[in-house]
C-alpha cells in the first residue's frame, strides 16, 4: 500500500525536494525567491515547515522548507521518506561544527543517503575554501551525486543559478530524470 507515493518519482509528478540547514541560513527566502522569481523578500522565519510547488525550466518540484531550529531537527525525519533530492543551505557565520554535524546526519540517513544533494553556502560573506573542504569531507561517504556552490540569497541571478544547478542534477545525463 502506498507504493505509488514512495521511492523514485513517477514521470510527470513533481520531484520532492527537501530544503534543510541551520536556522537563519536563508532557506525560506530561497524557497520563495524560486517561487516568486524575485529576491526582494522579507519572509517570516519558519516555525515548522513550508511546502510550495516550484516550476523551473528543468522540472517541477514540491519544495519542503524545514525549520532549522534544534527542537525541530528531531521532527524532520518524518519528511524524509520519498525524497528525490536535498538542498542543504549553510550560513557560514553559524557554528561550523553544528552545521557539519547536521549535514552528516541528514546525508547519512537511510532515506536520504542515495539522493542527490545540492549544498548552498550562503554568500552573505565570502565562501571560504575551508567551508567547501568541511562540506566535501562531511559528504565523502554520501552515495549519490553532490554539488557544492555559493549563493547570494538576496541576488536573484545567484538564486536562479542555484535552481538551474538543481535542474542539472536531474537531467538524463545524470540518470536521475524520469
N, C-alpha and C positions, 0 to 999 in steps of 0.2 A: 504494500500500500504506500502511496506517496512517491513511487519510483519515478514518475514523470517530473517531479519537482526537485529531485536530488541529483547530484553529480554534475556532469558537463552540461552546458546549456544546449537546449534544443534549438535547431535552426529557426530563426525568426523571433525567438524570445530574447528579451534583453539579458545581457550578462550581469550577474550580481557582483558588484564591486564594493568592498568594504573600504572606508576611509578611516584609518586609525592613526593614533600617535599621541604624544603627550598633550596635556591640557594647554590651551592657548597657542598651539602651533600654527593655527590658521586653517584647520580642516573645514570648518563651516563656511568660512569666507571662500575657500577654494570651491566647495560644492556649489554655492550659489553664484559664484562667478562663472562656472561652467554652465550652469542652468540658464542664467540671465544674459550671459555674454558681455558682462561688464565688471570692472574691478572696483568701482567706487561704492562699495557696500560697507555697512557697519552692522554685521549680524550680531544677534544676541548669542551669548555663549550657550552651547548645547548642554541641556540638563541630562538627557539620556541618549536619544538618537534622533536623526532626521533622515528621511528617505525621499529621494526625488528621482524621477526618470530624466536622464540626460541623453540627448541625441547629439552625435557628432558626425563628421564626415565618414568616420570609420566604423561606426556602430551605434547601438542603443544600449544604454546601461541603466540598471537600477542601482543607484549610489546610496549606500548606507553610511552615513556620517555618525560614528560612535563617539560618545563622550570620552575624553581622555583622563578625567579625574580618577584618582586612586580608588575611591569607593565604587566606581562604576566598572573598573577593569575586571573585577570578579564576575560581573554580569555579562561581559562581552561575548563569552564563549557561545552563548545561545544563538548568536547571529552567524557563527562561522560555517555551519553546515550548508552545503550547496553553493558556496562562494566560488566565483570564477577567477577573481583577481583581487589584489590588495594594493591600495595606495596608502603608503605609510608616510606621514608627514612629521618632520623633525624640526623643532625650533632650536637652533644652535646655542641660544642663550640659556636653555634649560639645563637641568642636571644631566650631564653626558652619561654617567653610569646608569641612571634610571632609564633614559631613553634607549640605550643599547640593550639593557636587560629586558625591557618590554618588547623591543623589536625581536630579540631572540625568542621570547615566549610566544609571540604571535607567529613568527616564521617557522617554528618547530611544532606548532600544534598539529595534531593528526589530520584535521580538516583543511589546514592551510599550507602544509609542507610541500604540496605538489602543485600549487597555483602560482602564477606569475606575480611578482612584486615590483611595484614602481615606488622607489624611495625618493621622496621630495624633501630636500633640505632647504628650509626657508632662508631666503637671502636678505632678510632684514639686516643681516650682517653679511660680510663676505663669507662664502662657503670655504672653509679651511680644509686643506688636504687631510688633516688629522681626523676630521669628521668622516670623510669619504673612506679613509682606511679603517676607522672603527666600524663603519657600516659594512664594508666588504668583509671584514673579519667576522662580524656577527652573522653574516649570511653565508659563510663558506660551506655549511652543511645543508643549505636550502636546496631542495631537489628540483626546482623549476627555474625558469628564467627570472632574472632580476635586472633592473636598470636603476642607476642612481643619478640624480640630476639636481641642480639647484633650481629654485623657483622663487621669483619675487611675487608674493601673493597680492601685491597692490598694482602690479603691472599686467594689463590684460594680455599683451603679447606673450609674456612669460607663462601666464596661466594657460593660454591657448596652446603653447608649445608642450606643456605637460600633458594636456589632453591628447594632443597628436601622438605623443610618445606612448600613451596608454593604448591608443588605436593601433599603433605599430606592433605592440605586444600581442595583439590578437589577429594579426594578418595571417593569411595562409602560409607564408614563408616560415612563420614560427610554429605552424601546425596547431594553432590554438583557436583559430576562427572556425565556426561551424556554419 
